[in-house]
Amino acid sequence: MAISRRALIKAVAASGALTAATVAGLPGAAWAANTAYAMSYFTETPNFQGADYGLHLAVSRDGLNWTPLNQNNPVVTPTQGQLGLRDPFVFRKQDGTFVVLATDLKGTNFGLNSQYLHVWDSTNLTSFTGYRRIRMHTLANSHTWAPTAFWDANRGQYGIVYSCNSGGDVLMVNYTSDFVTVGPQQVFFSPGFGVLDGDIVVDGGTTYLYYKNLSTGLLHGARSSTGAPNSFTTYTSGLRQGNAIEAPLLVKNNDGGWRLWGDSFSPVNADYYIWSTSTIGGNSWTPLNQRDYTPPLNAKHGSIVGISDAEYNAMVTRWGTPNWVRLKSSNLPDQVVRHSNGVGRIDPYPFDPYQDQMWRMVAGLADPTGVSFESVNRPGSFLRHYNYAIRLDPNDGTATFRADATFQRTAGLADSTWTSFRSHNFPDRYLRHAGQLLRIDPLSSASSASDRQDATFRITP
């Protein structure tokens, strides 16, 4: 019976015949041990109230629903160049450790054309050392954006690929053995039209490159049997969800299959969209429902890398998980519970002030077995019902307020893996949205499907 290379590596490692360090050093072994995911990103919101150009991290067990770390604050920030970063890319090297590459740019002044990338080293993403900038090219008035990296086995070196302008928008590459010194820049991909935001994954003997076609605004996939510069052939149709999309992010799932993420880069649309496929070599990508995934709060143009269970736990221990939650609508999954002008409602995310959607879910004010929702940016104020409508009011200390602001968690009326919230003092009524506004209404398992969906939410960081 044939055994997969992944299974073989796991079996040998479990037997003790190889040390963990030796196993990590085997090409492909790091991927074989992965059971979770880490995402790196920077943050922006429509009015830039949530903009932060440092390195942010999140973790996920399924690669779809994410927990921001460090209270969604940066874990490290550049101290050279433009003093900020965009487009961070975390890459696992052949020895099992990580390197972080990022665009040298703070904010949105894209006319500042740095020739450098920010770089850090990390053993397990709990600390970052060796900060430096590396100069990628000597071209005047040309940017160095959106880096990605891959191991080129034919060369025995890493390729660092980035967006650049050299007589047009192309992808450039520099080769390196240590991410400290790099060889000269050369054109990596120039298909005859402007391209941006390449991402590369090597799978077996094929190197896959996904990119944005600037002439059409669509995402495409190309492939090469060698991974050499100018050897790629586009093989997919164009992809887009939403009004606009960029920054393709190609991920091989830990348990097989593939996902392709795209950043909307629009201040009024969802931050990310996702497609999936079981066969990367085909031309069949299926859009995922936004109900099935939740990116980190305010995340923009990031990268995803597989991590082990030990690395996941170490990151959570080091950086901590949020002390707030958000509530995502089941049947309007791009919308979240928020307060606005003292009214409880749901609105499409993103928006500013982005903190209006953040809640401290505390023990119920009237019953500690229940929950109450305290506003993060209006501390001391809670969601409560008043004449069955939900609003945000300061806690006045009365028994009536405490009861109005207390809800019992139940299995979701439309989906038992999600959550519904039953009123403490009107136990036949549940929190639901109706015409964007929140209220409590009588509901049960016999209610219409749409009413039960209106009362079902996902608790997410």
Secondary structure, DSSP 8 states (H G I E B T S, - for coil): ----HHHHHHHHHHHTSS-HHHHHHSTTHHHHT--EEEEEEEE--TTSTT-EEEEEEEEESSSSB-EESGGG--SB---STTS-EEEEEEEE-TTS-EEEEEEE--SS-TT---SEEEEEEESSSS--EEEEEEE----TT---EEEEEEEETTTTEEEEEEEEESSSEEEEEEEESSSSS----EEEE--SS-EEEEEEEEETTEEEEEEEETTTTEEEEEEESS--TT--EE-S--B--SS--EEEEEEE-TTS-EEEEEE---TTS-SEEEEEES-TTSS--EE--GGG-B--TTEEEEEEEEE-HHHHHHHHHHH---S-BEEEESSSTTEEEEEETTEEEEEESS-SSGGGG-EEEEE-SS-TTSEEEEESSSTTEEEEEETTEEEEEE----HHHHHHT-EEEEE-SS-TTSEEEEESSSTTEEEEEETTEEEEEE--TTS-HHHHHHT-EEEE-
